[in-house]
Amino acid sequence: MISKFLGKLKSILFKSAVTPETPLKKEKKAAKSAKTKTKTKTKTKTKTKAVKSKNNIETLTTLPGVGAKSAKALYEAGFKTTKAVIAADEKDLIAVSGVGINLVKKLKKLK
């Protein structure tokens, strides 16, 4: 009889001690999964931006006289589209490193 009582007492004591810890563990797991989701979203956004910039640079290479290096230089200087390059002033284009006077003349013929 005493052993049954002690057994029940132990089960009650250990259950109450385990119960508060269980929600904490669940909260920690939830916090970790939320961090993982945030990292995944950030990686996806970064990949998307990288793909967009690569596509924009490839689009700039369609302009006559613009190669990969000058397209990258134009993109980094803020000229994201072919229309922006064509509409830009000659002074702004010459200011970009990797873009020379001959390239600017070719681009101005497109207007």
BAKOLVEX-697923 format. One record per residue: residue in one letter; x, y, z of N, C-alpha, C in turn. Coordinates in steps of 0.02 Angstrom, whole numbers, plus 50000, padded with zeros to 5 digits. Example, Ala and Ser with C-alpha at 12.3 -4.5 7.8 and 13.67 -1.06 7.14 Angstrom:
2
A506604971650390506154977550390506604983550390/S506424988850354506844994750357506455000250394/
END
This chain:
111
M500414994150000500005000050000500445006350000/I500945006450041501395012150044501785012549978/S501975006849951502355006949888501925009649830/K501275008049830500825010849779500785018349787/F500725020549849500685027649862501315031249839/L501895028449857502525031349837502605031349760/G502375025949728502405025549655501985030949623/K501375032049648500945037349622501245044249635/L501535044949695501835051349712502425052949665/K502845047849652503405048849606503155050649536/S502635047149512502385048549445502095055549441/I501765057749493501495064549494502045069749495/L502555068549538503105073249544503505073749479/F503645068049448504045068149387503655070749328/K503005069549326502595072249271502565079849276/S502485082449335502445089749343503125093049328/A503665089449343504325092249328504465092049253/V504215087149218504335086449146503875091149107/T503285092249129502795096249092503035103349078/P503315107149125503545113849108504115113949058/E504545108849058505095108749012504885107248941/T504385103448933504165101448866503955107548824/P503545112148850503385117948808503995122148791/L504475122548836505075126348821505465123248764/K505505116748764505845113348709505485114548644/K504825114348646504435115648585504545122748561/E504575127548607504685134548588505375135348556/K505885131948585506555132348556506565129548485/K506225123848476506195120848409505835125448361/A505305128648384504925133248341505365139248323/A505745141648371506185147348358506725145448307/K507005139348314507505137048267507215136348198/S506615133648192506315132848126506145139548095/A505965144448137505825151148111506465154248084/K507025153248119507665155948095507855152648030/T507745146148025507915142547964507505145247906/K506855146447917506425149147864506665155947842/T506875160147890507115166847874507755166447833/K508215161947851508825161047813508675158747743/T508195154147736508015151547671507735157147627/K507305161347656507015166947618507565171747597/T508035173147641508585177747625509005174947569/K509155168447572509545165247519509165165547453/T508515164447455508115164647394508115171647365/K508045176747407508055183647383508735185347353/T509265183047385509935184347360510035181047293/K509805174847287509875171247224509465174747170/T508865177047187508445180447139508775186847115/K509065190647160509405196847141510005195347097/A510365190047114510955188147073510735186147003/V510195182546998509945180346933509715186446892/K509365191046925509125197046890509715201246865/S510215202146908510785206146887511155202846830/K511215196246833511545192646778511155193446713/N510495192846718510075193746658510135200846630/N510155205746674510215212746652510885213846618/I511415210946646512075211746616512085208446547/E511785202546541511745199246476511345203346426/T510835206646449510435210946406510855216846380/L511275219546424511695225246404512195223146350/T512385216846349512865214546298512555214346228/T511905215046223511585215246157511705221846121/L511915226846158512075233346128512715232546086/P512755236046029513355235345987513975238246022/G514505234246022515135236446052515195235246127/V514665232646158514665231446230514805224046242/G515365222746275515545215946293515365214446365/A515605208946390515435206846458515715211646510/K516335213746501516655218246550516325225146551/S516215227946493515905234546491515175234146513/A514825228646499514135227946522514115227646598/K514585224046628514605223746702514765230546731/A515235234146700515405240846723514815245546718/L514445245246663513855249446655513325247746707/Y513225241246718512725239046767512905241546837/E513535240846855513755243046922513735250646929/A513775254146873513735261546874513015263946879/G512535259446873511835261346882511415261046819/F511725259146764511345258446701511095251246697/K510475250146718510195243446724509885240846660/T509675245246616509335243046554509675246146493/T509525243346436509795246046374509525253046361/K508895254146379508605260746370508965266046411/A509165264146472509515268746515510205270546486/V510525265646456511185266946426511115271546365/I510625270146323510525274046263510315281246280/A509915282046332509665288646351510175292746392/A510705289546415511185292946458511595298146420/D511845303046457512285308146428512965305046413/E513305307946365513975305546347514455306046405/K514405311446443514855312446500514765307046553/D514145305046564514005299946614514285293146592/L514235291746527514485285346501515245285146502/I515565290546484516295290746484516575290146555/A516195292546604516415292146674516455284946699/V516125280346666516135273346686516795270346664/S517145267146711517785264046692517645258046648/G518035257346595517935251946548517515254046488/V517285260146487516895262746431517295268446400/G517455267646336517855272646301517435276946255/I517765281646223517435286446179517135282946118/N517485277846093517225274246034516575270546050/L516545267646109515925264246129515365269246137/V515505274946165514995280146174514725282446106/K515185283146057514965285145990514505279945960/K514665273545968514245268145942513545268245975/L513545269446040512905269546076512485275646057/K512795281146043512425287246025512125286645955/K512405282445912512115281345846511445277745851/L511315274445906510695270745916510095275245928/K510215281445949509655286045964509255287345906/
END
